[in-house]
Amino acid sequence: MLNLAVVLEDSARTVPDRDAVVMGDTRLSYADVDAAANAVANLLVSLGVHPGDKVALTCPNLPYFPIVYYGILKAGAVVVPLNVLLKRSEIGYHLSDSEAKAYLCFEGTEDLPMAVEGSAGFEATPTCEHFIAITSDPRTPSPVADTMTLSRALGDQPTSFDTVATEATDTAVILYTSGTTGQPKGAKLSHANIFLNCYANERLFGSHPDGHDVYLATLPLFHSFGQTVVMNAGFSLGGTLVMLPRFDPRQALTLMRSEGVTFFAGVPTMYWGLLGALDDSVDVDSLAKRLRMAISGGSALPVEIITEFQRRFGVQIKEGYGLSETSPVATFNPTDRDPKPGSIGTPIWGVECQLIDPEWHEVAEPGGVGEIAIRGHNVMAGYYNRPEATQAVMRGGWFRTGDLARRDEDGYYYIVDRAKDLIIRGGLNVYPREVEEVLMAHPGVSLVAVIGTAHESLGEEVKAIVIKNTGDLTTADELIAWARERLASYKCPRSVEFRDTLPMTATGKILKRELG
């Protein structure tokens, strides 16, 4: 028997008075969060939610997220976290596809009216029985007329609850993939998948010498990276989560200093943002005194950013790799030795990796490029109600990721690129990641994305889309010449476009499909 809610309950028993969640003036202890999650569980049971039922949740990084998340788990139900940026038709799709019985949705803001969009998606999904709006102020009525609010619904609910004893292999969370190819699919993650991934993270990162880490929770908790590595792993160690609903580099730096953040997990664009926000007003020395761990995932981290972050903060960023389907962490640079810049490390405890070709044959030669396949306690049971899609990516316990990599003589893996991002120029493979690394080394370049564009005779041509450093006067021809000095001719971009911003997902990944 295992219920993932144990990560909250154990800390509520051992450190009940310690701050579990901090946001602005709100500071909730572990006892507070556990009691509120119990009330949510009682509410769900009173609404007829049974073990195994799906309950969807739309909520940014606010104290409500862990309260509702663990409340759903305590009731034995399955959490279906939804991206806060989804619109009504997308919400309707996710509610229908997951067969959600209830849906809890934060009210949102004037610019991002989540409850309004959520209610419309709910109304279009007759199989979903209950809609509950989460309002920031208990006295505020729901932005959707005649709708139950969470604060009022919890008013009479007891704050004690006997957590449902679920099996370790029961589904705890259904995480939807980004849907870059076709409709999003729900990856079924069991209680054991996520719990053991937390344990593997604990083995990797350890804890602060005083036994109390402070995490900046700015990675979206609806996404696997923030959910497992920050929230679940943090709660299992009795850590404090400092909530930052929307990443703002200056605000992040302020909170890191004022709250004594010791553990920062982010995607590459967040590290880029932190470095860009540094000026004379930021006391980096006092901030860096507490910071002991900086980790990155989600996409490849440019070596230039790793080097600059270590110079300014005195902490070397450790890179890892994983996907929603792997709970998420699959590989990581060991923390007991210097990392290899640009590498995603080696398989974590309890996990195996290999490189395969399109026919599932292993690519064994040193330096050979193949698709990463993963096997271990972290691999999902499959896609919800998608047997054909599951069969396409899983065989003999192995999950094929769609990411291309090479492995060095020490067993360290290096992402070459997403298989779908590969550019084939005149029959030759061009890996955008390699070109991006070269362009990022130019002193005038702040951020870059390399894509393939249609070409009549070559099939595809290489194009770079660049954000320059403020005030830089570098021209497109100069950047192309820079690349030609460092790359084979066929890899060099033939065109460069300058922009002020790049489109990104809610988790900070560059949306290359919107750049073509």
WONOR-V59601 format. One record per pair of residues at least 4 apart in sequence whose ideal C-beta (glycine too) atoms are under 6 Angstrom apart, sorted by sequence separation. I is the first residue (numbers start at 1). J is the second residue. If there is no record, write none. Layout:
BEGIN
i=I j=J
i=I j=J
END
This chain:
BEGIN
i=5 j=9
i=6 j=10
i=11 j=15
i=12 j=16
i=28 j=32
i=49 j=53
i=64 j=68
i=65 j=69
i=66 j=70
i=82 j=86
i=86 j=90
i=93 j=97
i=94 j=98
i=108 j=112
i=114 j=118
i=115 j=119
i=166 j=170
i=179 j=183
i=189 j=193
i=191 j=195
i=192 j=196
i=201 j=205
i=207 j=211
i=208 j=212
i=224 j=228
i=225 j=229
i=226 j=230
i=227 j=231
i=228 j=232
i=229 j=233
i=230 j=234
i=255 j=259
i=266 j=270
i=278 j=282
i=284 j=288
i=301 j=305
i=309 j=313
i=322 j=326
i=324 j=328
i=326 j=330
i=347 j=351
i=356 j=360
i=357 j=361
i=386 j=390
i=390 j=394
i=408 j=412
i=417 j=421
i=432 j=436
i=436 j=440
i=468 j=472
i=474 j=478
i=483 j=487
i=487 j=491
i=504 j=508
i=505 j=509
i=22 j=27
i=28 j=33
i=44 j=49
i=59 j=64
i=72 j=77
i=86 j=91
i=95 j=100
i=108 j=113
i=135 j=140
i=142 j=147
i=148 j=153
i=179 j=184
i=189 j=194
i=208 j=213
i=221 j=226
i=234 j=239
i=256 j=261
i=266 j=271
i=296 j=301
i=301 j=306
i=323 j=328
i=347 j=352
i=363 j=368
i=394 j=399
i=417 j=422
i=425 j=430
i=440 j=445
i=455 j=460
i=487 j=492
i=59 j=65
i=108 j=114
i=122 j=128
i=207 j=213
i=219 j=225
i=220 j=226
i=221 j=227
i=310 j=316
i=322 j=328
i=333 j=339
i=347 j=353
i=356 j=362
i=357 j=363
i=383 j=389
i=393 j=399
i=407 j=413
i=439 j=445
i=455 j=461
i=504 j=510
i=505 j=511
i=21 j=28
i=72 j=79
i=108 j=115
i=142 j=149
i=177 j=184
i=219 j=226
i=234 j=241
i=322 j=329
i=363 j=370
i=383 j=390
i=393 j=400
i=423 j=430
i=19 j=27
i=20 j=28
i=106 j=114
i=107 j=115
i=176 j=184
i=177 j=185
i=309 j=317
i=322 j=330
i=354 j=362
i=355 j=363
i=382 j=390
i=405 j=413
i=406 j=414
i=440 j=448
i=452 j=460
i=453 j=461
i=484 j=492
i=502 j=510
i=503 j=511
i=105 j=114
i=122 j=131
i=133 j=142
i=320 j=329
i=321 j=330
i=405 j=414
i=439 j=448
i=483 j=492
i=20 j=30
i=69 j=79
i=105 j=115
i=176 j=186
i=221 j=231
i=321 j=331
i=405 j=415
i=453 j=463
i=57 j=68
i=219 j=230
i=306 j=317
i=405 j=416
i=421 j=432
i=503 j=514
i=17 j=29
i=18 j=30
i=82 j=94
i=119 j=131
i=174 j=186
i=175 j=187
i=320 j=332
i=333 j=345
i=403 j=415
i=404 j=416
i=436 j=448
i=451 j=463
i=20 j=33
i=105 j=118
i=138 j=151
i=217 j=230
i=242 j=255
i=331 j=344
i=332 j=345
i=357 j=370
i=404 j=417
i=16 j=30
i=133 j=147
i=135 j=149
i=174 j=188
i=319 j=333
i=331 j=345
i=356 j=370
i=417 j=431
i=436 j=450
i=450 j=464
i=15 j=30
i=16 j=31
i=215 j=230
i=318 j=333
i=331 j=346
i=355 j=370
i=356 j=371
i=403 j=418
i=404 j=419
i=416 j=431
i=417 j=432
i=435 j=450
i=132 j=148
i=133 j=149
i=134 j=150
i=173 j=189
i=331 j=347
i=332 j=348
i=417 j=433
i=448 j=464
i=449 j=465
i=55 j=72
i=171 j=188
i=242 j=259
i=356 j=373
i=402 j=419
i=479 j=496
i=12 j=30
i=80 j=98
i=115 j=133
i=132 j=150
i=172 j=190
i=301 j=319
i=432 j=450
i=448 j=466
i=11 j=30
i=12 j=31
i=103 j=122
i=171 j=190
i=172 j=191
i=215 j=234
i=329 j=348
i=354 j=373
i=80 j=100
i=379 j=399
i=447 j=467
i=476 j=496
i=169 j=190
i=170 j=191
i=294 j=315
i=296 j=317
i=318 j=339
i=330 j=351
i=353 j=374
i=445 j=466
i=446 j=467
i=12 j=34
i=55 j=77
i=172 j=194
i=375 j=397
i=168 j=191
i=247 j=270
i=294 j=317
i=295 j=318
i=296 j=319
i=297 j=320
i=321 j=344
i=352 j=375
i=375 j=398
i=446 j=469
i=53 j=77
i=54 j=78
i=56 j=80
i=57 j=81
i=58 j=82
i=60 j=84
i=168 j=192
i=215 j=239
i=217 j=241
i=249 j=273
i=253 j=277
i=291 j=315
i=352 j=376
i=444 j=468
i=51 j=76
i=103 j=128
i=119 j=144
i=166 j=191
i=249 j=274
i=288 j=313
i=319 j=344
i=320 j=345
i=351 j=376
i=373 j=398
i=374 j=399
i=439 j=464
i=444 j=469
i=8 j=34
i=49 j=75
i=54 j=80
i=56 j=82
i=58 j=84
i=107 j=133
i=213 j=239
i=214 j=240
i=215 j=241
i=216 j=242
i=217 j=243
i=218 j=244
i=288 j=314
i=350 j=376
i=91 j=118
i=116 j=143
i=250 j=277
i=350 j=377
i=351 j=378
i=373 j=400
i=40 j=68
i=49 j=77
i=100 j=128
i=101 j=129
i=102 j=130
i=103 j=131
i=104 j=132
i=106 j=134
i=107 j=135
i=115 j=143
i=201 j=229
i=249 j=277
i=262 j=290
i=284 j=312
i=444 j=472
i=88 j=117
i=92 j=121
i=96 j=125
i=115 j=144
i=218 j=247
i=253 j=282
i=371 j=400
i=372 j=401
i=423 j=452
i=464 j=493
i=37 j=67
i=41 j=71
i=45 j=75
i=87 j=117
i=91 j=121
i=95 j=125
i=104 j=134
i=207 j=237
i=257 j=287
i=260 j=290
i=262 j=292
i=263 j=293
i=264 j=294
i=265 j=295
i=444 j=474
i=463 j=493
i=466 j=496
i=36 j=67
i=40 j=71
i=44 j=75
i=197 j=228
i=256 j=287
i=267 j=298
i=268 j=299
i=372 j=403
i=462 j=493
i=88 j=120
i=92 j=124
i=201 j=233
i=426 j=458
i=430 j=462
i=463 j=495
i=464 j=496
i=465 j=497
i=466 j=498
i=37 j=70
i=41 j=74
i=88 j=121
i=92 j=125
i=95 j=128
i=268 j=301
i=272 j=305
i=275 j=308
i=371 j=404
i=372 j=405
i=425 j=458
i=461 j=494
i=33 j=67
i=37 j=71
i=41 j=75
i=194 j=228
i=198 j=232
i=271 j=305
i=465 j=499
i=28 j=63
i=198 j=233
i=230 j=265
i=306 j=341
i=369 j=404
i=424 j=459
i=425 j=460
i=68 j=104
i=107 j=143
i=229 j=265
i=424 j=460
i=37 j=74
i=369 j=406
i=423 j=460
i=198 j=236
i=271 j=309
i=303 j=341
i=56 j=95
i=303 j=342
i=367 j=406
i=423 j=462
i=23 j=63
i=216 j=256
i=442 j=482
i=21 j=63
i=366 j=409
i=54 j=98
i=56 j=100
i=330 j=374
i=54 j=99
i=214 j=259
i=216 j=261
i=438 j=483
i=54 j=100
i=214 j=260
i=219 j=265
i=55 j=102
i=56 j=103
i=57 j=104
i=58 j=105
i=59 j=106
i=214 j=261
i=369 j=416
i=53 j=101
i=214 j=262
i=215 j=263
i=216 j=264
i=326 j=374
i=438 j=486
i=175 j=224
i=213 j=262
i=438 j=487
i=213 j=263
i=465 j=515
i=327 j=378
i=49 j=101
i=326 j=378
i=49 j=102
i=326 j=379
i=449 j=502
i=208 j=262
i=325 j=380
i=58 j=114
i=435 j=491
i=58 j=118
i=430 j=491
i=449 j=510
i=451 j=512
i=8 j=70
i=428 j=490
i=449 j=512
i=451 j=515
i=5 j=70
i=346 j=411
i=425 j=490
i=451 j=516
i=346 j=412
i=449 j=515
i=5 j=73
i=4 j=73
i=5 j=74
i=343 j=412
i=344 j=413
i=64 j=134
i=343 j=414
i=344 j=415
i=225 j=297
i=340 j=412
i=325 j=399
i=98 j=174
i=323 j=401
i=331 j=413
i=47 j=130
i=74 j=161
i=76 j=164
i=98 j=186
i=205 j=293
i=74 j=163
i=76 j=166
i=78 j=171
i=79 j=173
i=80 j=174
i=78 j=174
i=224 j=324
i=225 j=328
i=224 j=328
i=43 j=153
i=43 j=154
i=51 j=164
i=43 j=157
i=39 j=154
i=42 j=157
i=300 j=415
i=42 j=158
i=39 j=157
i=42 j=161
i=39 j=159
i=41 j=161
i=38 j=159
i=38 j=160
i=38 j=161
i=35 j=159
i=204 j=332
i=197 j=327
i=204 j=335
i=197 j=329
i=194 j=327
i=300 j=433
i=193 j=327
i=304 j=440
i=187 j=324
i=304 j=441
i=187 j=325
i=189 j=327
i=302 j=440
i=83 j=222
i=81 j=222
i=203 j=349
i=177 j=324
i=200 j=348
i=175 j=324
i=200 j=349
i=61 j=217
i=65 j=221
i=5 j=163
i=3 j=163
i=61 j=221
i=3 j=166
i=1 j=165
i=66 j=231
i=2 j=168
i=4 j=172
i=272 j=447
i=196 j=377
i=197 j=378
i=61 j=243
i=61 j=245
i=60 j=245
i=193 j=378
i=4 j=191
i=3 j=191
i=2 j=191
i=4 j=194
i=4 j=195
i=189 j=380
i=188 j=380
i=187 j=380
i=188 j=381
i=188 j=382
i=188 j=384
i=185 j=383
i=186 j=384
i=185 j=386
i=185 j=389
i=174 j=384
i=299 j=509
i=298 j=509
i=21 j=241
i=22 j=242
i=23 j=243
i=19 j=240
i=15 j=238
i=11 j=235
i=7 j=232
i=8 j=235
i=11 j=238
i=7 j=235
i=7 j=236
i=270 j=508
i=269 j=508
i=267 j=508
i=223 j=507
i=220 j=506
i=220 j=507
i=85 j=506
i=83 j=506
END
